[in-house]
Amino acid sequence: MEHGDGHTITVVWALAAETVTISVTDEGDYRTDPLPAPPRPPSPEQERGRGLLITEALATCWGTRRSGDGLTVWAEVFISAVQE
């Protein structure tokens, strides 16, 4: 698993009545601006660059927030979408 520039990542799942929210936080450099929308799909030969595309495809909504000295990327998914 690769995420950011830090040595430590934290993954948190929060379950609600109709959704699950997944957050991944790293200690690497954080941006002051939100991450841009996912770019065009990478070519089949590329080994990186699909994470936000997958997140965008599966999530109801997603975003970023500054967390202490790092960055958190979160995504919310309807549970009914997961169970189908």
C-alpha positions in Angstrom: 0.0 0.0 0.0 1.4 3.4 -1.0 0.1 6.6 0.4 1.9 9.9 0.7 5.3 10.7 1.8 5.1 9.9 5.5 6.2 6.9 7.5 2.9 6.3 9.2 -0.6 6.1 7.8 -3.9 5.8 9.8 -7.0 4.2 8.3 -10.3 4.8 10.1 -13.8 3.3 9.2 -16.9 4.9 10.6 -20.2 3.1 10.2 -23.5 4.9 10.2 -27.1 3.8 9.5 -26.8 4.1 5.7 -23.1 4.9 5.0 -19.6 3.9 5.8 -16.9 6.6 5.8 -13.3 5.6 5.2 -10.5 8.1 6.1 -6.8 7.7 5.3 -4.4 10.1 7.0 -0.6 10.4 6.5 2.0 12.5 8.1 3.5 13.7 4.9 3.3 17.2 3.4 -0.2 18.5 3.3 -1.7 20.8 0.8 -3.5 24.0 1.7 -5.8 23.5 -1.3 -8.1 20.5 -1.8 -6.9 17.8 -4.1 -8.0 18.3 -7.7 -10.6 16.1 -9.4 -9.1 12.8 -10.6 -7.2 13.2 -13.9 -7.8 11.1 -17.0 -7.2 7.4 -16.5 -3.5 6.4 -16.7 -2.3 4.2 -19.5 -2.4 0.4 -18.9 1.4 0.5 -18.5 1.4 3.0 -15.6 1.7 1.5 -12.1 0.4 4.5 -10.2 -2.3 7.1 -10.5 -5.5 5.1 -10.0 -6.3 5.7 -6.3 -8.5 8.8 -6.7 -10.1 7.5 -9.8 -11.2 4.4 -7.9 -12.3 6.5 -5.0 -14.4 8.8 -7.3 -16.0 5.8 -8.9 -17.0 4.1 -5.7 -17.8 6.9 -3.3 -21.0 9.0 -2.9 -18.7 11.9 -2.0 -15.1 12.3 -1.0 -12.7 15.1 0.0 -9.6 16.1 1.9 -8.9 18.0 5.1 -5.8 19.0 7.0 -5.1 16.8 10.0 -2.5 18.1 12.4 0.7 17.8 10.4 -0.7 15.7 7.7 -3.5 15.2 5.2 -6.7 13.1 5.4 -8.5 11.9 2.3 -11.9 10.6 3.2 -14.7 8.9 1.2 -18.3 8.1 2.0 -20.0 5.1 0.5 -23.7 4.1 0.8 -23.9 0.7 2.5 -26.6 -0.5 0.1 -24.0 0.1 -2.7 -21.5 -2.1 -0.9 -24.0 -5.0 -0.2 -25.2 -5.3 -3.9 
